[in-house]
Amino acid sequence: MAINKKHDEFHTIDMHEGWEVPPGYPQGIEQKVLSGSLDETAKSGSRTRLLRFAPGIYTKAPFVHTYWEEVYLVSGDLTVGNDASGEGGEAFAPNTYACRPPGAFHGPFKSNGGCMLLEIHYYDPA
């Protein structure tokens, strides 16, 4: 299986335009795909994206997906494991990292002050 990313040297990322709410996420959480694409139906591909939470935004249920996910908290605060009302969970600060295999339940998530995540999603080519 080929990786669907192009050679892309250093360039400035427009941090104002090109953001969208990912399918299944609430308003206030937005992604900006930096490279590649992921085809969840065909279970192929690789994607690198930025994901940002506006202050006070939270998800209400755990996530589970069929691809690998690596997440690096670049800035802000992220709480993992809150309840459906946004209460509780474990808070994390910048420079924290997670790597999740396919099928791993994770979340829900919230951010009190807002945050920026760098995420890499991919299917195992084996």
N, C-alpha and C positions, 0 to 999 in steps of 0.2 A: 504494500500500500504506500503510495506517495504522499508526502506531506504537502498540503495545499497552501503553502506560504511562499511569498515572493521575496527575493533579495531586496531589502529596504534599508538603506543607510540612515544614519542619524538625520533627523529633520524635526522641525518644530511641530508639535501637536496642537491643534486648535482646541483649546479647552472650553470654548464657548459654544461652538456649533457642532452638529453631528451626534448629539446625545439622543437616546430613545429609551423608553420604558421597555425592559425585556418582557416577553410573553409570560403571564402568570405572576408578575410582580406588581406591587401597589405603586400608584403615583408617588413620586418622591425618591424612587430608586431608578437610576438611569445607567445605561451602559454606553460605552464608546468602543467599538471593535477596532483594534489596532492592526490585526493581521489574521488572515485565514478565515475559515468558516467551518461550522460544525453541522453535519447532517445527522440529526438524531434518528430519523427514520431508517437510513441506510447504515447507521452506526459507523460513521467514518468522518474523518477530518480532524482539524485542530484549530483552535481559536485562542487568541490573546486579546483580552479586553480590560478596560478600566470599568469599574463599577463604583458608583457613588451613591451615598445615602444623604438625603437632606436631614437637617437636625430634627430629631423627634420621630423619625420614620421607623416602623418596625413591620416585620412579617409575622403572621399568626400561626403558621404550621411548619413542621420540618420539611426540608427538601430531600429528594433522592433522585439520582439520575444514572444513566447508563455509561457515562464517560468518567475518566479521571479528571480530577480538579485540584489545581494548586492555587492557593490564595495567599497573597502577601498584603498585610495592612500597611499602606503607605503613610496615611495621615488620619488624624481624628480618633474617634473611639468606636469600638464595635463590641456589642454584648451578644453572646451566643447562649441560646437556651431559654429565652424569655417565654412567658406564657402568651396566650391569645390576646391578653390585654396589654402586652408590652412590659409586664412586670417580671422581675427576677432575672436569672441568668448569670453568666460569668463575663465580666468586662475584660477587654483586651486593649492594649495601647499600641501605637505604631511599632513597626519592626517585629511583628509577630507573624507566624506562617502556619499554614495547614496544608496537608496533602491528603486527599480523600480518594479511595478507590471507587469504582463503579458499585452502586448499590448501598453505599454508606448513607444512613440518615444523618442529617446535620441541620442545625438551626433550631427554632426560628432565630432571627437576627433583629437587632435594633441598634440605632446610634443616637445618643443623646445630643451630641454637638455636630453630627455629620461626620462622614468619613470617605476615604478614597481607598479602593482595593485594586490591586493588579491581579488578574486571574488568568490562568492558562488551563484550557479544557482540551482533552484529546481522547481518542480511542486507542487502545493498545493494539499495535499492528500485528501482534502474534496470531 
